[in-house]
Structure formats: C-alpha cells, structure tokens
C-alpha cells in the first residue's frame, strides 16, 4: 500500500496530523504493527470498518484491526 494512501487514511479517518501518521507508518514498516489510537469499542469497530472498506474500494491490501487493551 503506498505511503501517501496510508497517510490519507490516517489523517482523514483517524484524525492524525500528517507527521504523526508518518511516524506510525514507519513503525508499521519496521515492527510490523502500529497503534493508531485508543477508542471505545463502538468507535474502534466503526473506524476499522471504514478504513478496511475504503482500502478495499481502492484495491489496496491495507488492513486495520482492533485489539482490547
């Protein structure tokens, strides 16, 4: 998935500033996973659904998941 698309997703759907989005991308690139935020279960489920649907519509393999903390 191109970095510019991931930055678009993180800024538009997660509400991250671009510099933080870039840092998260680098974390995913080096560690295989990154944290995009901490939300209530309902909000997290919605964000995961929206991001995954948007990625699929644009034919990118970007996957967003949630974990309980």
N, C-alpha and C positions, 0 to 999 in steps of 0.2 A: 504494500500500500504506500503510495507516495507521501512523503512528509507533509507537503502542502495540504493534502486532503485530510490527514490526521490533525493538523493544526486547525483547519477549518472546523472539523468535528468538535475538537476540544474547546475552541473559542465560542462556537455557535450553540452547542448543545449542553456543554458542561459549564460554560461561563468563565473559562480560564483566560487570563491575559496571555498574549502570544509568547512572551518569554518563559512563562511557567509551562505552557503547552510544549514548547521546545525542550525544556528540561525533562518533562515526562516522556517524550519521545525518545530522548537519549537514554533514559532509564530503562525503557522497554527494550531498546536496541541492545544494551549491554547486559541487562539482567533478565530479560525475557518477560517481565511484567512491570507494571507501574500503577500507582494509585492516582485516580482521578478525583477522588473526593469521598467524603463520608456523608451519607444521607439516610433518611428514614427508609424503611423497606419499600414503601409505596413509591417514593420519589426515585429510589435506585432502580426499581423494576421498570419504571417508565423511561428513565434515561437509557438503560440497557436496551430496551425495546426500540426506542427511537434511533439510537446510534446504529444498532445492528440492521435495522430496516433501511436506514439511509445508506449504509455501506453496501448492502445487498443491491439496492436500487442502482447504485453507481458501479456495481460489479467489482468491488474491492473485497479482499478477504479479511478486512479489519473486524475483529470480534471484541465485543465489550462484555464483561461478566461482572457479577457482584458476589461478594463474599461477606458472610456475617463476621463481625468483629466482637 
